[in-house]
Amino acid sequence: MRPVALIGPMAAGKSSVGRKLASRMGATFVDTDREIVREHGPIADLFAEQGEPAFRAIEEDVVAASLVDGAVVSLGGGAPLAAGTQERLAAARVVLLMIDDRQAERRIAGSSRPLLADGGIDAWRRILAEREPTYRALADLEVDASRRRMSDIVADIATWLEEHP
């Protein structure tokens, strides 16, 4: 099975959906943000101590190691922007999870995400506007995860994957 990559904005539910999708499919689940934290420490600390470019280089390496056959991989919101990651995603089935502003605002409340530290939902909107064209260009399937039950989202993706091996 080719890898399945879940991409989309911060707080779209990529990790939660990915975990359940992998379980349903009998696949390995990898959350690239968790892998980065496990190997390098908190992402906020990486941003503060090494800067975003250093974080993005680490992220690209982790994504490259994770996108293997038989895996469902949740990518951080900015990961698909890297040229090397875009090349690797060409060999995967890419699912874009999107959410609306209202869901995003609810989900990011109290967040410690470095890119949202100054601006909250306004920063989220700005970042999405910058990234959305790339997300859409990479996606094989787009799913609105705003107000649907997790089980329905996972079922829809699993059905699509079965129909598009």
C-alpha positions as CSV (number, residue, x, y, z in Angstrom):
1,M,0.0,0.0,0.0
2,R,1.3,3.4,-1.0
3,P,1.6,5.8,1.9
4,V,-1.3,8.0,2.8
5,A,-0.4,11.5,3.8
6,L,-2.8,13.8,5.7
7,I,-2.2,17.5,5.1
8,G,-4.0,20.6,6.0
9,P,-4.0,23.6,8.3
10,M,-3.2,23.6,12.0
11,A,-6.0,22.1,14.1
12,A,-7.7,20.3,11.2
13,G,-7.6,17.0,13.0
14,K,-4.9,15.3,10.9
15,S,-3.5,13.4,13.9
16,S,-6.8,12.2,15.2
17,V,-8.1,11.2,11.8
18,G,-4.8,9.6,10.9
19,R,-4.6,7.4,14.0
20,K,-8.2,6.1,13.5
21,L,-7.7,5.7,9.7
22,A,-4.4,3.7,10.3
23,S,-6.2,1.5,12.8
24,R,-9.1,0.8,10.5
25,M,-6.7,0.0,7.6
26,G,-4.2,-2.1,9.7
27,A,-1.5,0.4,8.8
28,T,1.3,2.0,10.7
29,F,0.5,5.6,11.9
30,V,3.1,8.3,12.1
31,D,2.5,11.8,13.4
32,T,5.5,13.8,12.1
33,D,5.1,16.5,14.8
34,R,5.2,13.8,17.5
35,E,8.3,12.3,15.9
36,I,10.0,15.6,16.0
37,V,9.1,16.2,19.6
38,R,10.3,12.6,20.5
39,E,13.6,13.1,18.7
40,H,14.3,16.9,19.3
41,G,12.1,18.2,22.1
42,P,9.1,20.6,22.0
43,I,8.5,22.3,18.7
44,A,8.0,25.7,20.5
45,D,11.5,25.3,21.9
46,L,13.0,24.4,18.5
47,F,11.4,27.6,17.1
48,A,12.7,29.7,19.9
49,E,16.2,28.3,20.1
50,Q,17.0,27.4,16.5
51,G,14.4,29.3,14.4
52,E,11.8,28.2,11.9
53,P,14.3,27.3,9.1
54,A,16.1,24.8,11.3
55,F,12.8,23.4,12.4
56,R,11.6,23.0,8.8
57,A,14.9,21.2,7.9
58,I,14.2,18.7,10.7
59,E,10.6,18.4,9.7
60,E,11.5,17.6,6.1
61,D,13.9,14.8,7.2
62,V,11.2,13.3,9.5
63,V,8.6,13.4,6.7
64,A,11.0,11.7,4.3
65,A,11.6,8.9,6.8
66,S,7.9,8.5,7.5
67,L,6.4,8.4,4.0
68,V,6.9,4.7,3.5
69,D,4.6,2.0,2.1
70,G,2.0,0.8,4.6
71,A,2.0,4.1,6.6
72,V,-0.6,6.7,7.3
73,V,1.3,9.9,8.0
74,S,0.0,13.1,9.6
75,L,2.1,16.1,8.4
76,G,2.5,19.3,10.3
77,G,0.7,22.2,8.6
78,G,3.8,23.7,7.1
79,A,5.5,20.5,6.0
80,P,3.9,20.4,2.5
81,L,5.5,23.7,1.6
82,A,9.0,22.1,1.3
83,A,10.0,21.2,-2.2
84,G,11.5,17.9,-1.1
85,T,8.3,17.0,0.7
86,Q,6.2,17.9,-2.3
87,E,8.3,15.5,-4.5
88,R,7.8,12.7,-1.9
89,L,4.1,13.4,-1.7
90,A,3.8,12.7,-5.4
91,A,4.3,9.0,-4.6
92,A,1.6,9.0,-1.8
93,R,-2.1,9.4,-1.7
94,V,-2.6,12.8,-0.3
95,V,-5.7,13.7,1.7
96,L,-6.4,17.3,2.6
97,L,-8.4,17.9,5.7
98,M,-10.0,21.3,5.9
99,I,-11.9,23.1,8.7
100,D,-13.7,26.4,8.8
101,D,-12.7,29.5,10.8
102,R,-15.2,28.8,13.6
103,Q,-13.9,25.3,14.2
104,A,-10.3,26.5,14.0
105,E,-10.9,29.2,16.5
106,R,-12.4,26.7,18.9
107,R,-9.6,24.2,18.4
108,I,-6.7,26.6,18.7
109,A,-8.0,28.3,21.9
110,G,-5.2,28.2,24.4
111,S,-2.7,26.7,21.9
112,S,1.0,27.0,22.3
113,R,1.7,26.7,18.6
114,P,4.6,29.1,17.8
115,L,3.1,30.5,14.6
116,L,-0.1,31.4,16.4
117,A,1.5,33.0,19.4
118,D,0.9,36.5,18.0
119,G,-2.5,36.7,16.4
120,G,-4.6,33.6,17.2
121,I,-7.3,33.0,14.7
122,D,-6.2,36.0,12.6
123,A,-2.8,34.4,12.3
124,W,-4.4,31.0,11.5
125,R,-6.4,32.7,8.6
126,R,-3.4,34.4,7.2
127,I,-1.3,31.2,7.3
128,L,-4.1,29.2,5.7
129,A,-4.5,31.8,2.9
130,E,-0.7,31.4,2.2
131,R,-0.7,27.6,2.3
132,E,-4.1,26.7,0.8
133,P,-3.1,26.9,-2.9
134,T,-0.2,24.4,-2.2
135,Y,-2.5,22.1,-0.2
136,R,-5.0,22.0,-3.0
137,A,-2.4,21.4,-5.6
138,L,-1.0,18.4,-3.7
139,A,-4.3,16.8,-2.7
140,D,-5.8,13.8,-4.3
141,L,-8.9,14.0,-2.0
142,E,-10.3,16.9,0.1
143,V,-12.4,16.3,3.1
144,D,-14.3,19.0,5.2
145,A,-13.7,18.0,8.8
146,S,-15.4,21.0,10.3
147,R,-18.6,19.5,11.8
148,R,-18.7,15.9,10.9
149,R,-18.3,12.9,13.2
150,M,-14.8,11.5,13.2
151,S,-16.1,8.0,12.3
152,D,-17.8,9.4,9.1
153,I,-14.6,11.3,8.1
154,V,-12.5,8.1,8.5
155,A,-15.1,6.0,6.7
156,D,-15.2,8.4,3.7
157,I,-11.4,8.4,3.4
158,A,-11.1,4.7,3.8
159,T,-13.7,4.1,1.1
160,W,-12.0,6.5,-1.2
161,L,-8.6,4.8,-0.6
162,E,-10.1,1.4,-1.4
163,E,-11.5,2.8,-4.7
164,H,-8.2,4.5,-5.5
165,P,-5.4,2.1,-4.8
